[in-house]
Amino acid sequence: MTTGPDLRTVRVTPALVRAGLVGGLALASGIALTATSGWLIVRASEMPIILTLLMAIVGVRAFGMARPVLRYVERLLTHDAALNDLAQQRVRTYDALIPLTPARLGSRGRADLLTGVVDDLDDIIGAQIRVTVPGISALVAWGLTSAIITAFDARVGAAIALLGFAVAAISALALRLESAGMPSLTAARAEVNRVADLLTSQAGEIAAIGAGPAVLADLDAAQSNWRAALLRQARGRAVAAGSILLAVGATTLFVAQTLVGEARHTPAVAALLVLTPVATADALTPLAEAARALARARGSAQRLGAVLAQEPAVAATRHTPDQQEPAHNGAPDIALRAVSARWSDDRPLALRELDLDLPAGTHLSLSGPNGSGKSTLLAVLARHLDPASGRYAVAGADALAEPLDGSRGRIAIVDDSPHLFASTLRENLRFAAPGSDDDSLIEALHRAGLRPWLDGLVDGLDTRLGTGGRGVSGGERARIALARAILSQRPIILLDEPVAHLDAPTARAVIGDLVSASQGRTLVMVSHREDGHDAFAESSVLPPQTTGQR
């Protein structure tokens, strides 16, 4: 059973406690530096014997050097713990997403899903850096300062203690205000991501129908809403930060008025006591920002938890350590018997009692009207969606009884929007087969019809693609996806509208190259278009489903 990520926004671990203690000592050193400097300046103005100042001089130097050194150590400890945790939680998150993908995520756009999984998880883990450690550090520094100053004057120590409680109350109010505005801010951000993703991914289609101005207007409106939500949040944070400064000022004024005219302390000690509340502000003011980070992390945890709490669409059994994954030396026979499937319990059947035989090495193209269940059929074959009824057999055995990683490990999928990573061409291909050498990569590109294109690249396989790299056309992108499928050596290739965005001659050429390069493998393609179907040995038309979807 896969264990999901730990979505607690405040976690107190030994590593974080150590970092918080070191951070508290760094803050306390800063407070001591300010207070000691005040004592030294006032005492030096009295022109005493220099020997009476040496201890304070050494203390100022020691505190001045200790603060950055301790801060550096705290940052090392904090980021080491947080980054290690982030790596582990990402693995656990992706493990939890595997049985949900894509059936339980299909209603969310790619941009929204990317924000939900990547950014939200970063916010949750980032709370260790922005909330847990600063909170422990502030508590340590405030406690040490209150205790030490109480030894000089109990009244001033009590005032500093009350200042800490006041800042804690202000931070709690800031947390409440920030949390109240987080849903609208998140919705506005998601809308900007959605419209921006639509504009960039469908730019050609939008331009073709003349919808560019309308989509840009939608983007402007979404950005205006996002800006308004950010301004509301910023006002709340400004009020919290200002309130903390007012509390510090009031405490400092109280201490100054208390000590004025008294002979209880020397002027130098009085200066030390008056400056201490001001110095303490450096330890307490970050709590307002910590409240903001905590509110954001809580919202992220709620969104990510809602995604991961869904009922899986597939049986997610996995290979145990003592099991060996099956070797995929050839395509197995596949048979569907009276298979029906639906995308969720509250939706009607998208596929009804379908019988299908796919002997090893079959090349089958499927067409049919919208709602005939083409994509649903591919989802069942790919183990993205388990049948609601009927039997799915692979090599005569129940496919649902096989561990999910084994089932999916024999299947390569090419859809209409293959993703290119912001990396080299080599790494974009090795993604499908990490152990491949350059000769294998070049052979896969050749079989996918990209050898002339590769020969024209100055940097060859080292050419960077994606963001910040070389742009690729729709046909090149589709062929790179096909090269990945060829390189993977997986015996079954499923094609879901693989040439949806290509012109007819390019579409036929791409499909022809894949079919000729996939002898001995099972190919199943679904497409609304007629281009490329004639390259398949077999073709079939799915009848419309009475209440089908997808």
LINKAQUI-V846520 format. One record per residue. N is the residue number from 1. SS is DSSP state (H for helix, E for strand, L for the rest). OMEGA is omega in whole degrees, -180 to 180 (999 if undefined). BURIAL is b if it has 16 or more other C-alpha atoms within 10 Angstrom, else e. Layout:
[[N/SS/OMEGA/BURIAL] [N/SS/OMEGA/BURIAL]]
This chain:
[[1/L/-179/e] [2/L/176/e] [3/L/-179/e] [4/L/-179/b] [5/L/175/b] [6/L/-175/b] [7/L/176/b] [8/L/-177/e] [9/L/177/b] [10/L/180/b] [11/L/-180/b] [12/L/179/e] [13/L/178/e] [14/H/-180/e] [15/H/180/e] [16/H/177/b] [17/H/178/b] [18/H/179/b] [19/H/180/b] [20/H/179/b] [21/H/178/b] [22/H/177/b] [23/H/177/b] [24/H/177/b] [25/H/177/b] [26/H/178/b] [27/H/179/b] [28/H/177/b] [29/H/177/b] [30/H/177/b] [31/H/180/b] [32/H/179/b] [33/H/-179/b] [34/H/-177/b] [35/H/-180/b] [36/H/178/b] [37/H/177/b] [38/H/177/b] [39/H/-176/b] [40/H/-178/b] [41/H/-179/e] [42/H/-179/b] [43/H/180/b] [44/H/179/e] [45/H/178/e] [46/L/178/e] [47/L/177/e] [48/L/172/e] [49/L/-174/e] [50/H/-178/e] [51/H/-179/e] [52/H/-179/e] [53/H/-173/b] [54/H/-179/e] [55/H/179/e] [56/H/179/b] [57/H/178/e] [58/H/179/e] [59/H/178/b] [60/H/179/b] [61/H/-178/e] [62/H/180/e] [63/H/180/b] [64/H/178/b] [65/H/-177/e] [66/H/-176/b] [67/H/180/b] [68/H/180/e] [69/H/179/e] [70/H/177/b] [71/H/179/b] [72/H/178/e] [73/H/179/e] [74/H/179/b] [75/H/178/b] [76/H/-179/e] [77/H/-177/b] [78/H/-176/b] [79/H/176/b] [80/H/179/e] [81/H/-176/b] [82/H/-179/b] [83/H/176/e] [84/H/178/e] [85/H/180/e] [86/H/179/b] [87/H/-180/e] [88/H/-178/e] [89/H/176/b] [90/H/179/b] [91/H/-179/e] [92/H/178/b] [93/H/-180/b] [94/H/174/b] [95/H/-180/b] [96/H/-180/b] [97/H/-174/b] [98/H/180/b] [99/L/179/b] [100/L/-173/b] [101/L/-7/b] [102/L/-170/b] [103/L/-178/b] [104/L/-178/b] [105/L/-174/e] [106/L/-179/e] [107/L/-179/e] [108/L/177/e] [109/L/-179/e] [110/H/-179/e] [111/H/-180/b] [112/H/180/b] [113/H/178/b] [114/H/178/e] [115/H/-175/b] [116/H/-174/b] [117/H/-175/b] [118/H/-176/e] [119/H/-179/e] [120/H/178/b] [121/H/176/b] [122/H/179/b] [123/H/-178/b] [124/H/180/b] [125/H/180/b] [126/H/178/b] [127/H/175/b] [128/H/-178/b] [129/H/-171/b] [130/H/-175/b] [131/H/-172/b] [132/H/-177/b] [133/H/176/b] [134/H/179/b] [135/H/178/b] [136/H/-179/b] [137/H/180/b] [138/H/-180/b] [139/H/-179/b] [140/H/-177/b] [141/H/179/b] [142/H/-180/b] [143/H/179/b] [144/H/-179/e] [145/H/180/b] [146/H/-178/b] [147/H/-177/e] [148/H/-179/e] [149/H/177/b] [150/H/178/b] [151/H/177/e] [152/H/-177/e] [153/L/-176/e] [154/H/-179/e] [155/H/179/b] [156/H/177/b] [157/H/178/b] [158/H/179/e] [159/H/178/b] [160/H/177/b] [161/H/178/b] [162/H/176/e] [163/H/178/b] [164/H/179/b] [165/H/179/e] [166/H/179/b] [167/H/177/b] [168/H/179/b] [169/H/178/e] [170/H/180/b] [171/H/177/b] [172/H/177/b] [173/H/178/b] [174/H/178/b] [175/H/-180/b] [176/H/179/e] [177/H/-180/b] [178/H/-180/b] [179/H/-179/b] [180/H/-179/e] [181/H/-176/b] [182/H/-180/b] [183/H/-180/e] [184/H/178/e] [185/H/180/b] [186/H/179/b] [187/H/180/e] [188/H/179/b] [189/H/180/b] [190/H/179/b] [191/H/176/b] [192/H/179/b] [193/H/-179/b] [194/H/-177/b] [195/H/179/b] [196/H/178/b] [197/H/177/b] [198/H/-177/b] [199/H/-177/b] [200/H/-176/e] [201/H/-178/e] [202/L/-175/e] [203/H/-179/e] [204/H/-179/e] [205/H/180/e] [206/H/178/b] [207/H/-177/e] [208/H/-179/e] [209/L/177/e] [210/L/-177/e] [211/L/-177/e] [212/H/180/b] [213/H/-179/e] [214/H/180/e] [215/H/177/b] [216/H/176/e] [217/H/177/e] [218/H/179/b] [219/H/177/b] [220/H/180/e] [221/H/179/e] [222/H/179/b] [223/H/177/b] [224/H/178/e] [225/H/179/b] [226/H/179/b] [227/H/179/e] [228/H/179/e] [229/H/178/b] [230/H/179/b] [231/H/178/e] [232/H/178/b] [233/H/-179/b] [234/H/179/e] [235/H/178/e] [236/H/179/b] [237/H/179/b] [238/H/178/e] [239/H/180/e] [240/H/180/b] [241/H/178/b] [242/H/179/e] [243/H/178/b] [244/H/178/b] [245/H/177/b] [246/H/178/e] [247/H/178/b] [248/H/179/b] [249/H/179/e] [250/H/179/e] [251/H/179/b] [252/H/179/b] [253/H/179/e] [254/H/-180/e] [255/H/-179/b] [256/H/180/b] [257/H/-180/e] [258/H/-174/e] [259/H/-178/b] [260/L/176/e] [261/L/179/e] [262/L/175/e] [263/L/-176/e] [264/L/-178/e] [265/L/173/e] [266/L/178/e] [267/H/-179/b] [268/H/179/b] [269/H/178/b] [270/H/178/b] [271/H/178/b] [272/H/-177/b] [273/H/-179/b] [274/H/-178/b] [275/H/-175/b] [276/H/177/b] [277/H/178/b] [278/H/180/b] [279/H/-179/b] [280/H/179/b] [281/H/179/b] [282/H/180/b] [283/H/-172/b] [284/H/-177/b] [285/L/177/b] [286/H/-179/b] [287/H/177/b] [288/H/177/b] [289/H/177/b] [290/H/177/b] [291/H/177/b] [292/H/-180/b] [293/H/180/b] [294/H/178/b] [295/H/179/b] [296/H/180/b] [297/H/178/b] [298/H/177/b] [299/H/179/b] [300/H/180/b] [301/H/180/b] [302/H/180/e] [303/H/-178/b] [304/H/178/b] [305/H/179/b] [306/H/178/e] [307/H/-174/b] [308/H/-178/b] [309/L/-179/e] [310/L/176/e] [311/L/-179/e] [312/L/179/b] [313/L/-179/b] [314/L/173/b] [315/L/-170/b] [316/L/175/b] [317/L/-177/b] [318/L/174/e] [319/L/174/e] [320/L/-176/e] [321/L/-178/e] [322/L/177/e] [323/L/177/e] [324/L/179/e] [325/L/-178/e] [326/L/176/e] [327/L/-178/e] [328/L/-177/e] [329/L/-180/e] [330/L/-179/b] [331/L/178/b] [332/L/172/b] [333/L/-180/b] [334/E/179/b] [335/E/172/b] [336/E/180/b] [337/E/178/e] [338/E/-177/e] [339/E/172/b] [340/E/-178/b] [341/E/173/b] [342/L/-175/b] [343/L/175/b] [344/L/-175/b] [345/L/-178/e] [346/L/179/e] [347/L/-179/e] [348/L/178/e] [349/L/176/b] [350/L/178/b] [351/E/-173/b] [352/E/170/b] [353/E/-178/b] [354/E/171/b] [355/E/-179/e] [356/E/176/e] [357/E/178/e] [358/E/175/b] [359/L/-178/e] [360/L/178/b] [361/L/179/b] [362/L/172/b] [363/E/-172/b] [364/E/172/b] [365/E/-179/b] [366/E/175/b] [367/E/-179/b] [368/L/-178/b] [369/L/174/e] [370/L/-179/b] [371/L/179/b] [372/L/176/b] [373/L/-178/b] [374/H/-179/b] [375/H/177/b] [376/H/178/b] [377/H/178/b] [378/H/179/b] [379/H/178/b] [380/H/-180/b] [381/H/-177/b] [382/L/-174/b] [383/L/169/b] [384/L/-178/b] [385/L/179/b] [386/L/-179/b] [387/L/173/b] [388/L/176/b] [389/E/-179/e] [390/E/-176/b] [391/E/176/b] [392/E/-176/b] [393/E/175/b] [394/E/-177/b] [395/L/177/e] [396/L/-179/e] [397/E/180/e] [398/E/-178/e] [399/H/-177/b] [400/H/178/b] [401/H/-179/e] [402/L/176/b] [403/L/-174/b] [404/H/-179/b] [405/H/176/b] [406/H/179/b] [407/H/-177/b] [408/H/-178/b] [409/H/179/b] [410/L/-172/b] [411/E/171/b] [412/E/-177/b] [413/E/175/b] [414/E/-180/b] [415/L/-174/b] [416/L/-178/b] [417/L/-180/b] [418/L/-176/b] [419/L/173/e] [420/L/180/b] [421/L/177/e] [422/L/-178/e] [423/L/-179/b] [424/E/175/b] [425/H/180/b] [426/H/-177/b] [427/H/175/b] [428/H/177/b] [429/H/-179/b] [430/H/174/b] [431/L/-179/e] [432/L/-179/b] [433/L/-171/b] [434/L/-177/e] [435/L/-174/e] [436/L/174/e] [437/L/-175/e] [438/H/179/e] [439/H/178/e] [440/H/179/e] [441/H/-180/b] [442/H/179/b] [443/H/179/b] [444/H/177/b] [445/H/178/b] [446/H/-178/b] [447/H/176/b] [448/L/177/b] [449/L/-176/b] [450/L/-178/b] [451/H/177/e] [452/H/178/e] [453/H/179/e] [454/H/-179/b] [455/H/180/e] [456/L/180/e] [457/L/-178/e] [458/L/-177/e] [459/L/177/e] [460/H/-179/e] [461/H/178/b] [462/H/179/e] [463/L/179/b] [464/E/179/b] [465/E/175/b] [466/L/-176/b] [467/L/179/e] [468/L/-179/e] [469/L/-178/e] [470/E/175/e] [471/L/178/e] [472/L/178/e] [473/L/178/e] [474/H/179/b] [475/H/178/b] [476/H/178/b] [477/H/180/b] [478/H/-179/b] [479/H/176/b] [480/H/177/b] [481/H/178/b] [482/H/177/b] [483/H/176/b] [484/H/-179/b] [485/H/178/b] [486/H/-177/b] [487/H/-176/b] [488/H/-179/b] [489/L/178/b] [490/L/-171/b] [491/L/-180/b] [492/E/177/b] [493/E/178/b] [494/E/-176/b] [495/E/-180/b] [496/E/-178/b] [497/L/-171/b] [498/L/-177/b] [499/L/-174/b] [500/L/-174/b] [501/L/-178/b] [502/L/174/b] [503/L/-172/e] [504/H/-180/e] [505/H/180/e] [506/H/180/b] [507/H/-180/b] [508/H/180/b] [509/H/-180/b] [510/H/-179/b] [511/H/179/b] [512/H/179/b] [513/H/-179/b] [514/H/-178/b] [515/H/-179/b] [516/H/-179/e] [517/L/-172/b] [518/L/177/b] [519/L/-179/e] [520/L/176/e] [521/L/175/b] [522/E/178/b] [523/E/174/b] [524/E/-180/b] [525/E/170/b] [526/E/-178/b] [527/L/173/b] [528/L/-175/e] [529/L/177/e] [530/L/-177/e] [531/L/174/b] [532/L/-179/b] [533/H/-177/b] [534/H/177/e] [535/H/-179/b] [536/L/-179/b] [537/L/-180/e] [538/E/177/e] [539/E/-179/b] [540/E/179/e] [541/E/178/e] [542/L/178/b] [543/L/178/e] [544/L/176/b] [545/L/-176/b] [546/L/179/e] [547/L/-173/e] [548/L/175/b] [549/L/-179/b] [550/L/999/b]]
